[in-house]
Amino acid sequence: MKKWGLCLLLACLCGHTAYAQRINIKGIVADSSNKQLVELATVALLKPTDSTLVQFTSTNEKGAFEFRKMDITPYLLKINLVGYNTYHKILDLKADTVLDTLYLSNMLLKEVTLKGEKDPVRIAKDTIEFNAGSFKTRTNATVEDLLKKIPGIQVDAKGNVKAQGEKVSKVFVNGKEFFGGTPQTATQNLPADAIDKVQVVDQKSDQANLSGVDDGQNTKIINIETKDQNKRMNFSKIMGGYALPDRYEAKANFNTFNKVNQFSIIGMSNNINETGFSFDDYQDFSNRGGQGMDGMDFEPMFMGGDEMSYEDYGGGGFNFGGWGSQFGFLRTNSVGINLNQSLTKKIELNGSYFLNHSNNVIEKVQNSQTYLNNNYFATNETNNQNEIGLGQKANLSLVYKIDSMRMFRVQTYLDYNNNDNSALNKNSALTDNQILTNDNQRQNANRTNRLNYRANIFYSQKFKKKGRTTSINIIATNNLQRQRGNLQARNRFFSPDSTALLAQDNNQNTLAQAFKTRATYSEPFSKKLTMNLNYLFQLNMNDSKREVFDIENEQRKPNALLSNEFDNTFDFHNGGLSLGWKEEKYSLTLGVASQLSHLKGNTVGLPTLEKRFENLLPNASFNYKITPKTRLWVQYNTRITAPSLNQLQPVPNNTNPLRINTGNPDLKPAYNHQFNANLNYNNPDKFSNFFGYFSGGYTTNNIVQEQTIDSKLVETSRPVNVNTRGTLRFYSNLVYYMNLKKLKSNAEFGLFSNYNQNINLINGITSLIHQQTWEASLGYNWNWENVLNFGLRASLERQQTRYEVNEAQNQRFLNQSYEANLDIEALKFMEIQSNLDFQINRGITNDFFQSLPLLNVAIAVPCLRGDRGEVKLRGVNLLNQNTGISQNIFGNTIQQEFINSLGRYVMLSFTYSFLDKAPKMPDMF
């Protein structure tokens, strides 16, 4: 350990010695034919020996560029710009230098282009393109390893990717979706040595691409281009690992790509809590998610589960602590297939399929305190749960580019899940004087089948008159859920003493269907003024039938109080007009829509409920290009949110006999006001970025849970609308990312704040709950000659909850998080990776304290011909401290949770990868 410390000290001293002998290089680039200055030319300094990229920038509006604090060593100066021949010059400078004017010559149409000549980086207005060959990676490296080498791109321990300080939402391969665009699926499965280019792109929205008017709704994506696209290329990897006493992991993938077609298979099996996909995918597979329209652009009409979540009791909770990579003990087996096929020059097909089987065993203890108006009660609960799930997901997309003016797209989505869940719960409730009021033991067994289907049809057309466009979008969804359950419960109450036994079976079938069509038309009145007309019709239909049977003497008797049959429809017509004004540096859009809504519900045995609503929905957006590198986007919009199916059903749900939920058929839709502002400064030359996001919201007719808690501490909740003292929410996030060229490192500083004002309704008394969060974070990363990479990250967070009625129960928490990463490529045949994550969570107003250090270390050694094999020894949770503690605040409830988790293990694994060019094969279609 002392030797490693000495090496790091010497490296730092050498770095500071070199820093003392550095020079500045300046120059101007011009056109050789007319002597005019050239803007946005990419200027790069490379190592003459292997053309590795050292630094790059671009010329400003005066054709000037500058490199500051560069080492005194020979460089290859390379300048390129589309339409010009590439300029080369060897620089061997010993002092600060202002170069003579550098001239670029125009590229002739018939001029022969030298193959193999690749620029390390190219800069366009919305794209930065990096040549992968300019960044050295080890033989078996993945795309994720490659991205870590590229300046301005960050990859965290969970595989999340940031580019220029912004989160990357999707990763494409050769311009096409790869397994739905999930970043980790592409970055962790594709080999780095198969990649030719990495492109960081600010992708505009569909509407902006169609109309040509930038609406400010850009998303950051990465597109990776593979090598030799004119030839079919195969690249695959297999991996297997084992750890005593019974931990294992296996992965495999196969990919075959050419310029227009892609085919990939991935598979994995393990019992170390790795899902292999994103967390959202796991939620869908395990039947935990997808309760609504699975991300559809519909007004929410959720199906819901058996129990209400704590978020329904005021919303917007706090949480901290963690369970490591995943909760419980999870065994997963999964396989996925992805296909991209060009059927003709105009028709492209994209599809993927996932199959996942999981078994999750969870043992947890929950201690919570629920604050009433003048006191509180405590609940202690243990939960042993076993969940077995089988899930399938399929996506298919067909794009038909009829011509340069018309496009037709069809997208379909299907997922099917079978889920078996059994749980044994024991809980007790005590008053604030520690008097036992009740205890409960219940055993639930549920089998759930869920089928979701979605179809999306989109057609767009441009006209000869620039800016005149039209489009139509039709979406249909079908969500069918069937659940069979059994409940065995014993409830004991004290003062006076009584015991109630409960044995029930329940069946519930729910069908949610939705149909939506949107038509838009844009007409330019001038080069600056454009009118947009849109019409939207949406219809949501829900049918639910719940049957509950009491079991007495092994006989099933219908329970009319808990059984119900319910259907409802919610439809609306929305017509809107907006005017957009576009200048060179800014654009402004003002609009208003009129919405007529119709809500109708039928419950067996109750009168039909029918209501109509009329609302005006204003909206506005402002997009301002302050400088070529700085943009401001401001938006205000309104929307109507309909109540969910569970919220409307006027029948009690006693899955937990001590926490009973019932619906309210008299609910009105909520009216939401939302304000967003985004300020972005991006300097790709210096890899610096500032990202500021501000959001605020106000809701009238908000739907909150009204709680009634009796003397036995049995809680009954019911959703109601609140108009007075409406809910408020504010959110801000500021991040500044900078490249520290002097120290060959980069740093990131962030400030985060959040405020929620929620309404609490308990036993007829209305009060406000104020929740606030402040957080400051700092990250630093140092890369030395691609041999050593060292990273530090720290954050300090303060959370506060303030109760209006009972201020004595106000809560404050202080959370600290520290992370250190050290990757070393030692002796050119070994890589050492280490990560230390240390969290400290403390309750300022209570006695909660959590100190959680997590240490992971891995040593990888390449082997076999061409270093295609790799042996890795990986130690996970070496300090054996992943205790699985978390604390959450939901409305008027504070909950501490202790959950089982994987302990320490050391796994030995072997990986083999190969990359070859296969002969041309016939297309699959």
ABEGO torsion letter per residue (X at the ends): XAAAAAAAAAAAAAAAAAAABBBBBBBBBBBAAAGBBBBGBBBBBBBAAAGBBABBBBBBAAGBBBBBGBBBBBBBBBBBBBGBBBBBBBBBBABBBBBBBBBBBBBBAABBBBBGBBBABBBBAABBBBBAAABBBBAABBAAAAAAABBGBBBBAAGBBBBGGBBBABBBBGGBBBGGGBAAAAAAABBAAABABBBBBBBBBAAAAAAGBBAGBBBBBBBBBBBGAABBBBBBBBBBBBBOAABBBBBBBBBBBBAABBBBBBBBBBAAGBAGBBAAAAAAAAGABGABAGGBBBBBBBAEBABBBAAABGEGBBBBEBAEABBEBBBBBBBBBBBBBBABAABBBBBBBBBBBBBBBBBBBBBBBBBBAABBBBBBBBBBBBBBBBBBBBBBBBBBBABAABBBBBBBBBBBBBBBBBBBBBBBBBBAAGBBABBBBBBBBBBBBBBBBBBBBBBBBBBABBGBBBBBBBBBBBBBBBBBBBBBBBBBBBOBBBBBBBBBBBBBBBBBBBBBBBBBBBBBABAABBBBBBBBBBBBBBBBBBBBBBBBGGBBBBBAAABBBBBBBBBBBBBBBBBBBBBAABBBBBBBBBBBBBBBBBBBGBBBBBBBBBBBBBBBBBBBBABAABBBBBBBBBBBBBBBAAAABABBBAABAABBBBBBAABBBBBBBBBBBBBBBBBAAAGBBBBBBBBBBBBBGBBBBBBBBBAAGBBBBBBBBBABGBBBBBBBBBBBBBBBAAAGBBBBBBBBBBBBBBBBBBGGBBBBBBBBBBBBBBBBBBBBGGABBBBBBBBBBBBBBBBAABAAABBBBBBBBBBBBBBBBBGGABBBBBBBBBBBBBBAABABBBBBBBBBBBBBBBBEBGGABBBBBBBBGAAGABAGBBBBBBEABBBBBBBBBBBBBBBBBBBBBBBBBBBBBBBAX
